[in-house]
Amino acid sequence: MKILFILPGIGKKQGDRYLKSWLMEPLTIAVLSRLTPERFGKAFFDDRVEEVDYSSECDIVAITVEAYTAKRAYEIADKFRQRGKTVVMGGYHVTLCPEDALAHADAVLCGNAETIWAEMLGDIERNDFKSVYEGEPSMGYIIPDRSIYADKVKKYLPVSLVEVGRGCRHNCEFCSISSYYRGCYWHREIPDIIEEIKTCRHKIFFFVDDSIFSDKKFAKELFAEVAKLNITWTTQVTLDIARDEELLALMRKSGCELVLIGFESVSQANLLQMNKAWSSRLGERDMLVQRVHDAGISIYASFVFGFDDDCEDSFADVLAFSMKHSFFVAAFNHLLAFPGTETYSRFEREGRLESKKWWLADGYKYGTISFRPALLSPEELSMLCARYKRKFYGFGSIFKRIQPLFSRTGNWKLHVAYWLINILFHFEVDKRLGIPVGMNLDEAKK
């Protein structure tokens, strides 16, 4: 039997290419390919960079689904099922909202694939499979099979993605990761991680964990080994890691040049509402940011707007905070009510959802607000996110923020990355707005 893996795109405007900043290598597909028994043939279509060939010879179509890609995933799945193919779906959206996908799939895989993938494929091979498979937390795949997308690698950003662990020990209200993992964290074995790093083509790495420091003892042991490899890497962290100066020093020594920190808000009321007040105590935030910078590590700052204390002044406060600390880059995102999260449940109880299945709503576009904020209209929230992105990525801001970078690092690669990323984001702000979530308009035109 032959499996066709598909990574659906969010969507794109007619005649436009997929946004370059979204084109990271599809690590999930490489992991699934490694888990697939050798007796199965394999092929892969990346809907973001190529057209899906619905006439492809295959027996099983495996599609990984996120909330933003669900509509497109279901359109693709329906077309293959019309051709008699067996469609299976998985991913966090399917895990938290399985009934959503079951209307378009023959089988869904909830949870992690490692413990159940081969069993599910064997059941399909015997034509005796279940509609729902439940995977347990596990990371036993050793090294992902990146050869599955080797013919497309030039279209991806030149960054190697490596997974260290899964889950998070925090329980932020809006986070789908915490909703699934329930405050738990699992990690791979350090020798497996090091072996994978050595096999990767690109020598700039993104450790894709949502909270790599959930186990600080493990993290320190890992960084001691990574320091021997002479690589440059980045990852996602929470600001409270700056309370551990030994950890910051180990990160920098091991090649960490940049961290993505989810500040989410500078409003204490918002942080309390989202269950994230632990990230920095009152009056501590500036000091912790300075510690990260003093360690020689730059910050990609992520903010989310739409909580109940947010108004236009909130955007101005965040911009001032971001300029004060000369962040490498910053994200001005609107809140998303992901199904399965406490935020979604709260908005549903309060009658504030514009659509209970906003990810499938007709005409839904990237940047559309799917709920009614407390102090702003949905249209105002969307407009303010875009306006303040433009302010942060204006050329005056870009030139101003470059100066402190020279004192943090002499790594010329990071200086080049700063210009490339900031200029790319400068031109992508307006391109992101209005992207139709779902159907590929170029395909529909034919």
C-alpha positions in Angstrom: 0.0 0.0 0.0 1.1 3.6 -0.6 0.6 6.6 1.7 0.2 10.1 0.5 1.1 12.7 3.2 -0.4 16.2 2.8 0.3 19.3 4.7 -2.5 21.8 3.9 -1.9 25.5 3.7 -3.9 28.2 5.4 -4.9 29.6 2.1 -3.7 32.4 -0.2 -4.9 35.3 -2.3 -5.4 34.7 -6.0 -2.2 35.0 -7.8 -0.1 35.3 -4.7 2.6 33.0 -3.4 2.4 31.6 0.1 3.9 33.9 2.7 7.7 33.3 2.9 7.8 33.7 6.7 5.3 30.8 7.1 7.4 28.4 5.1 9.2 26.4 7.8 10.1 22.8 7.0 7.3 20.4 7.8 8.8 18.4 10.7 5.5 16.6 11.5 5.6 15.0 8.1 9.2 13.9 8.6 8.3 12.3 11.9 5.3 10.4 10.4 7.5 9.2 7.5 10.0 7.8 10.0 7.2 6.0 11.9 5.8 4.4 8.8 6.7 0.7 8.3 9.1 0.1 5.3 6.5 -2.0 3.4 4.5 1.1 2.7 5.2 3.3 -0.2 5.3 7.1 0.5 4.8 10.4 -1.2 4.2 14.0 0.0 2.5 17.1 -1.2 3.0 20.4 0.6 -0.1 22.5 -0.3 1.8 25.7 0.6 4.3 25.4 -2.2 2.8 23.1 -4.8 -0.6 21.9 -6.2 -2.0 18.7 -4.8 -2.4 16.1 -7.5 -5.7 14.4 -6.8 -5.0 11.7 -9.4 -1.9 10.5 -7.5 -1.7 6.7 -7.0 -2.2 6.0 -3.4 -4.3 4.0 -1.0 -4.1 6.1 2.2 -4.1 9.9 2.4 -2.7 11.2 5.7 -3.4 14.9 6.5 -2.2 16.9 9.5 -4.6 19.6 10.7 -4.4 22.8 12.6 -7.3 25.2 13.3 -6.3 27.6 10.6 -5.8 24.9 8.0 -8.9 22.8 8.9 -11.1 24.2 6.2 -8.5 23.6 3.5 -7.7 20.1 4.9 -11.4 19.1 4.7 -11.7 20.3 1.1 -8.7 18.2 0.2 -9.9 15.2 2.1 -13.4 15.3 0.5 -11.9 15.3 -3.0 -9.7 12.2 -2.2 -12.6 10.4 -0.5 -14.7 11.0 -3.7 -12.0 9.1 -5.5 -12.3 6.2 -3.1 -9.2 6.8 -1.0 -9.0 6.2 2.7 -8.3 9.5 4.5 -6.8 9.7 8.0 -6.3 12.9 9.9 -4.4 14.0 13.0 -2.9 17.0 14.7 -3.8 19.2 17.7 -7.0 20.5 16.1 -8.2 16.9 15.5 -7.1 15.9 19.0 -9.1 18.7 20.6 -12.0 18.6 18.1 -12.3 15.1 16.7 -15.9 15.3 15.7 -15.0 18.2 13.4 -12.6 16.0 11.4 -14.7 12.8 11.4 -17.2 14.3 9.0 -14.3 14.4 6.4 -12.1 11.4 7.4 -12.4 7.7 7.6 -10.2 7.6 10.7 -8.8 10.2 13.0 -5.8 10.0 15.3 -6.0 11.9 18.6 -2.9 12.6 20.6 0.6 11.6 19.7 1.2 9.3 16.7 4.3 7.4 18.0 2.4 4.7 20.0 -0.4 4.1 17.5 0.6 5.0 13.9 1.9 1.6 12.8 -1.1 -0.1 14.4 -3.6 2.1 12.6 -1.9 1.6 9.3 -1.9 -2.2 9.8 -5.7 -2.1 10.6 -6.3 -0.1 7.4 -4.2 -2.6 5.4 -6.5 -5.4 6.7 -9.6 -3.2 6.1 -10.5 -3.6 9.7 -9.9 -0.1 11.2 -11.6 2.1 13.8 -12.8 5.6 13.3 -10.9 7.0 16.3 -7.4 6.1 17.5 -6.0 7.4 20.7 -2.2 7.9 21.0 -0.3 8.3 24.2 2.4 10.9 24.9 5.6 9.4 23.4 8.6 10.7 21.3 10.1 7.4 20.2 11.1 8.3 16.6 14.9 8.8 17.0 15.6 10.8 13.8 12.9 12.2 11.5 12.9 11.1 7.8 13.6 14.5 6.1 14.1 12.8 2.8 10.3 12.8 2.4 10.5 16.5 1.4 14.0 16.7 0.1 12.8 17.7 -3.4 11.1 20.8 -1.8 13.7 21.8 0.7 14.9 24.9 -1.3 11.5 26.4 -0.9 11.7 26.4 2.9 13.5 28.8 5.2 17.1 27.7 5.8 16.4 26.7 9.4 16.5 23.1 10.7 13.6 22.3 13.1 14.4 19.9 15.9 11.9 18.7 18.6 13.3 18.4 22.1 10.1 17.8 24.0 6.4 18.2 24.0 4.0 19.8 26.4 4.2 22.6 29.0 3.9 22.7 32.8 1.9 25.9 32.8 -1.8 26.1 32.1 -2.5 29.4 30.2 -6.2 29.8 29.5 -5.9 30.4 25.7 -3.3 27.7 24.9 -4.3 24.5 23.0 -1.0 22.8 24.0 -1.8 23.1 27.7 -5.3 21.9 27.0 -4.0 18.7 25.6 -1.0 18.0 27.8 -2.7 19.1 31.0 0.4 20.7 32.6 2.8 17.8 31.7 6.0 17.8 29.7 7.9 14.9 28.0 11.3 15.1 26.4 13.5 13.0 24.1 16.8 11.4 25.1 19.7 13.7 24.8 21.9 11.4 22.6 19.0 11.1 20.1 18.7 14.9 20.0 22.4 15.4 19.4 22.5 12.7 16.7 19.7 14.4 14.9 21.3 17.8 15.1 24.4 16.4 13.5 22.4 15.1 10.5 20.6 18.4 9.7 21.5 20.3 6.6 21.1 23.8 7.9 23.2 24.9 10.8 20.8 27.4 12.2 18.3 25.5 14.4 14.9 26.1 15.9 14.1 23.9 18.8 10.3 23.8 18.3 9.2 23.1 21.9 6.5 25.3 23.4 8.4 25.3 26.7 11.8 23.8 26.6 12.6 24.8 30.2 9.7 22.8 31.7 12.5 20.5 33.0 15.4 22.8 33.9 17.8 20.0 35.0 17.3 18.3 31.6 17.7 21.6 29.8 21.0 22.3 31.4 22.3 18.8 30.6 21.2 19.2 27.0 22.8 22.6 26.5 26.1 21.3 27.9 26.1 18.8 25.0 24.8 21.2 22.4 27.7 23.6 23.3 30.1 21.0 21.8 28.5 21.3 18.3 29.2 24.9 17.4 25.7 25.7 16.2 23.4 28.7 16.3 19.9 28.0 17.7 16.7 29.6 18.9 13.6 28.4 20.8 10.5 29.4 22.6 10.7 30.2 26.3 8.8 32.0 29.1 10.2 35.1 30.6 10.6 33.6 34.1 13.7 31.6 32.8 15.6 34.9 33.3 15.4 34.3 37.1 18.0 31.5 36.5 21.2 33.3 35.4 23.2 30.0 35.2 20.6 28.8 32.7 20.9 31.9 30.6 24.7 31.6 30.6 24.5 28.0 29.5 22.1 28.9 26.7 24.4 31.5 25.3 27.5 29.4 25.6 25.7 26.6 23.6 24.9 28.9 20.7 21.5 30.4 21.6 21.2 33.8 19.9 17.5 34.4 20.0 14.5 33.3 22.1 10.8 33.8 21.4 9.1 34.9 24.6 5.3 35.0 24.8 4.8 38.2 26.9 1.2 38.2 25.7 0.4 41.4 27.5 1.9 44.2 29.7 -1.4 44.5 31.6 -1.4 42.7 34.9 -5.2 42.3 34.7 -4.9 40.5 31.4 -2.1 38.2 32.7 -4.3 37.3 35.7 -7.2 36.6 33.3 -5.2 34.3 31.1 -3.5 32.5 34.1 -0.1 33.8 33.2 0.7 36.2 36.0 3.5 33.8 37.1 5.6 34.8 34.1 6.8 38.0 35.8 5.9 39.5 39.2 4.7 43.1 39.4 7.6 45.4 38.5 9.9 42.6 37.6 9.4 42.5 33.8 12.0 45.1 32.7 14.7 43.6 34.9 14.1 40.1 33.5 14.2 41.4 29.9 17.5 43.2 30.6 18.9 40.0 32.0 18.2 38.1 28.8 19.8 40.9 26.8 22.8 41.1 29.1 23.4 37.4 28.5 23.8 38.2 24.8 20.5 36.8 23.7 18.0 38.7 21.6 14.2 38.5 22.0 11.4 37.8 19.6 8.6 39.3 21.6 5.0 37.9 21.1 1.9 39.8 22.2 -1.7 38.9 22.1 -4.6 41.4 22.1 -8.2 40.9 22.7 -8.3 40.1 26.4 -10.8 42.0 28.6 -8.5 44.8 29.7 -7.3 45.6 26.1 -8.1 49.0 24.5 -6.2 51.2 22.1 -3.9 52.3 24.9 -2.8 48.7 25.3 -1.3 48.7 21.9 0.5 52.0 22.5 1.9 50.6 25.8 3.2 47.4 24.1 4.8 49.4 21.3 6.5 51.7 23.8 7.7 48.6 25.8 9.0 46.9 22.6 10.9 50.0 21.5 12.3 50.6 25.0 13.9 47.2 24.8 14.7 47.2 21.1 13.3 43.8 20.5 14.7 41.8 17.6 11.2 41.3 16.2 7.7 41.5 17.8 4.3 39.9 17.0 1.1 41.9 17.5 -1.4 39.1 17.3 -5.1 39.0 18.0 -6.5 36.4 20.4 -7.8 33.2 18.9 -10.4 31.1 20.7 -9.1 27.7 19.9 -11.6 24.9 20.4 -10.8 22.8 23.5 -9.3 25.7 25.4 -10.8 27.5 28.5 -10.9 30.7 26.5 -13.2 29.1 23.9 -15.4 27.7 26.6 -15.6 31.0 28.4 -16.5 32.9 25.3 -19.1 30.3 24.5 -20.6 30.6 27.9 -20.7 34.4 27.7 -22.2 34.3 24.2 -19.2 36.2 22.7 -18.3 33.8 19.8 -19.1 35.3 16.4 -19.3 31.7 15.1 -18.9 28.5 17.1 -16.9 27.0 14.3 -15.1 30.2 13.1 -12.4 28.1 11.4 -15.0 26.8 9.0 -17.1 30.0 8.6 -17.8 31.1 5.0 -15.7 34.1 4.1 -13.5 33.8 7.1 -10.1 35.5 6.4 -6.8 35.8 8.2 -7.1 38.7 10.6 -10.8 38.3 11.1 -11.8 38.4 14.8 -13.9 35.5 15.8 -15.3 36.8 19.1 -16.5 40.1 20.6 -13.8 41.8 22.8 -14.9 43.5 25.9 -13.6 47.1 25.1 -13.2 47.1 21.3 -15.2 46.0 18.4 -13.9 43.0 16.4 -13.1 45.4 13.5 -11.2 47.8 15.8 -9.1 45.0 17.2 -8.1 43.7 13.8 -7.3 47.2 12.6 -5.2 48.1 15.6 -3.2 44.9 15.3 -2.3 45.8 11.7 -1.7 49.5 12.6 0.8 48.7 15.3 2.6 46.1 13.3 3.2 48.8 10.7 4.5 51.1 13.4 6.9 48.5 14.8 8.1 47.4 11.3 8.5 50.9 9.9 11.9 51.6 8.6 12.6 54.2 11.3 11.9 51.5 14.0 14.0 48.9 12.2 17.1 51.3 12.0 16.6 52.3 15.7 16.4 48.8 17.0 19.5 47.6 15.2 21.9 49.6 17.4 21.7 47.5 20.7 22.1 44.3 18.7 25.8 45.1 18.1 26.4 45.2 21.9 24.6 41.8 22.4 26.3 39.7 19.7 29.1 39.8 17.1 27.5 37.0 15.2 27.2 38.4 11.6 24.6 35.7 10.8 22.3 37.3 13.3 22.9 40.8 12.0 22.0 39.5 8.5 18.9 37.7 9.9 17.8 40.9 11.6 17.6 42.8 8.3 16.1 40.0 6.3 13.4 39.2 8.9 12.4 42.8 9.7 12.3 43.9 6.1 10.3 40.7 5.2 7.8 41.5 8.0 7.7 45.1 6.9 6.3 44.1 3.5 4.2 41.2 4.8 2.0 43.1 7.2 -0.6 44.0 4.6 -0.2 40.8 2.6 -1.3 38.8 5.6 -4.6 40.6 6.0 -7.5 39.2 4.1 -5.9 35.9 3.2 -8.9 33.6 2.6 -8.8 30.7 5.1 -9.7 27.5 3.2 -9.9 27.1 -0.6 -6.9 27.7 -2.8 -8.3 30.4 -5.1 -5.9 29.6 -7.9 -7.1 26.0 -7.8 -10.7 27.0 -7.6 -10.3 29.2 -10.7 -9.5 26.2 -12.9 
